[in-house]
Amino acid sequence: MKYFKFFKKLKKGILIFICFSLIFSFCSCDVDYSDIENKAIVSAIGVDKQKNGVTVTLEIVNTVEGEKYKEPQLISKSGVNVPEAINNLSSSVAKNLFFSHCSVLALSKELTSEQVNDALKYCFKNEEITLLIKVVSTENAAKLLSVPPSSQEISGYEIMNILNSRTNNIAIGYKNNFITLLNSQNKKGGLFAIPFFDVSGESETEENLKQNQGENNGENKTENKNDSSGSASSSGSSSGPSSGSSSNSSGSLEESQKGTYSLSGISVYKNNNLKLCLNRYYAAAYEMLNGFFKNGLLTLYLNKSVETAYVANNTVLKNYDFKNGKLYINFSINQEIDTSKFFDFSLNGYKQYLNVYCKNLINLSKKENLDMFFCEDDIYKTDKKVYGKVCNNFNEFYKNAEITYNINIIKKN
């Protein structure tokens, strides 16, 4: 009994000693910033296409007394590929490039699939670059990084904060980071989506989307570009959130974008090829249909009017069948709407808007023969019987598939 008490006290004494040792060791450590001050801290990377390769732009910041940032600088160099361009950049600065604080990789929409793959591969192999880095698409990456930030001292960190202000439930687009992109790439179909930033109002890609989508109540073409239902507004300062969890979050987003750039939607890639861009309203509907949007504000624009609903819960179930050589896909969209958030909420109006968006997205998916909803990967995981019949020629079966949907909405007071 005495030995038991002795060892019990000894064990307690050792734990106390270890705790105090750790505390004193942390307190006695002086932070040495000299190493960081001798490095060129990279906060953002931009990659643009050139005639004979790519141009890489780095936003570089340095510290003063180890804490405060000097005014960031942009430096650019070209190369046959991303590693060569960065090597050229490294040779042009006096300090060693330091990527551990890099927050954003901006990809020009003009990049080829090989160049996109090259940029992603470089980030993956660079041990200093975290897998949580944000990956975004834009018209011109150097131009995006050159816009003076309004809410942060550093453009890369401001872009990161804009994306972090979105609801956590929006996983594939606005909340996308490098690791989620890699996970999407590894799914059947090689599809991924990243945020699209527009520097000067409405982008050419978004304008093309209006014409291709046929957003006028489900029709196949749009004549009036300024009055196309389902279109996004063109003003950067008016760029509000398509979905989110709080009004405070959306307010800070608009303020940070005012007069600079806008988070205008998402870019959808397949096998590293840019296939299409969706404006911010269709981006919200896209993520809703995929089941990535779970709850929050959902805003839809149609015929110069807007319907906004607070979705308390959104679930999407997909069912598959294969009969007479044809693939059948059904989306069952189930939403619980909290009507207490908006006193003038119209259930019929909202359902009508939702119906148009779902119809247009499905039509666009079939027109482009683009499995935007990860159906191939979902069939592979959930229905081996159907997958065995379509796996050898899925693209052809998807192109000719009969895709239907039903919307079930429950009002919550």
Secondary structure, DSSP 8 states (H G I E B T S, - for coil): -HHHHHHHHHHHHHHHHHHHHHHHHHHT-----HHHHTEEEEEEEEEEEETTEEEEEEEEE-EETTTEE---EEEEEEESSHHHHHHHHHHHSSSEEE-TT--EEEEETT--HHHHHHHHHHHHH-TTS-TT-EEEEES-HHHHHHS--SSSSSHHHHHHHHHHTS-TT-TTTTT--HHHHHHHHTSTT-EEEEEEEESSSS-HHHHHHHHHHT-STT-S--S-GGG-TT-----STT---SEES-HHHHHHHHHHHTTS-EEEEEEEEETTEEEEEEEHHHHHHHHHHHT---SEEEEEEETTEEEEEEEEEEEEEEEEEEETTEEEEEEEEEEEEEGGG-TT--HHHHHHHHHHHHHHHHHHHHHTT--TT-HHHHHHHH-HHHHHHHGGGHHHHHHT-EEEEEEEEEEE-
